[in-house]
Structure formats: C-alpha cells, structure tokens
Amino acid sequence: ETSSGKRIIDLLESLAAIGRSASIRELKCALNNVDSINQIIKDAVSLNLLTKELTTVSFINDTIRNITLSRSHLCNKDFFKRYSKCLKILLPSEYERRALAEELSGNHEESQVLSALHIIEQIREGITPDLHVIDEPQVLQCINNLAQAYSLSFEGKNDLALQYLI
C-alpha cells in the first residue's frame, strides 16, 4: 500500500467507526490532526468511496462502509479515547454521541454521566427518554425523580414537583 492508500484506508476506517458521516473537523481530530485531511478526502472522493458536501464527508453506500467497518477501529479503545476527546472539544453538547464514544473507549462511568445528561436534555424537550442506557441504579432513580418533577412542573404542580427533587 502506498502512503496515500494507507491514509485513505485510515480515513475510511475512522469514518466507519464514527458512523456514516462526519464533519471534516471531526475526522481531522480523530486522525490525530493530520494536516493533509482535505487532500485525503479529495482522493477518497475521486475514487468514488466518499462524498463531500460543504464540511461533511459521507460514505457513498453501505456496502463500502460495511466492508471498511469489518477492518475498522471498533475494537480500538485508544481510537475512541482520542475520538471522545475530539467530541468534547468540537461538540460538547452532543451527549449521546460522546456517551457512546466513552463506552467504546472503556470508560463506563463517564458514559453513564453523559447518557444521563442526554436523557435530561430529552426530558427538557418533552421527549420520553429511553432509559435502558443507564445501568447504575442511583443514576436511574435520580433520572426518574427528575422526569417526575418535570412532568408535574409542566402540569403547574410545582409544589408536588419539588417533592421529587428533595
């Protein structure tokens, strides 16, 4: 493999581990801030492996992604530790994505905290959250109390809502 080919494979594997698409800034950070990210993306696009729209890079089809995913960084905790740091800097309020990256990096406790923050965000937006991602009983109880408090508050029952927060 040429160094250009290796760089394209690294890009594809990183993108596959992240998902179907990512921002150029995300990919650059995930690839240790490689300076030639734009050229690598251009090369991958010219080979009809990826598409680029403005600042987002995506796989052209799922077959390419699935082939790449089989050799990707999914089992590489160091990749996800680095990627998690990237997300913390670039997308600090993307709690769900950050939680997944932390879990894949082996940091279960941080993943639980970020999952709880995502759930709180959902509750505030009036969305019924999926609580299965939380497996710590104390965190789950706290989230349930918070959900009850929000629900009662929306109904104008602030006195009852406070009882769930004490």
Secondary structure by P-SEA (a helix, b strand, c coil): ccaaaaaaaaaaaaaaaacccccaaaaaaaaccccaaaaaaaaaaaaccccccccbbbbccaaaaaaaaaacccccaaaaaaaaaaaaaccccaaaaaaaaaaaacaaaaaaaaaaaaaaaaaaacccccccccccaaaaaaaaaaaaaaaaaaacaaaaaaaaac
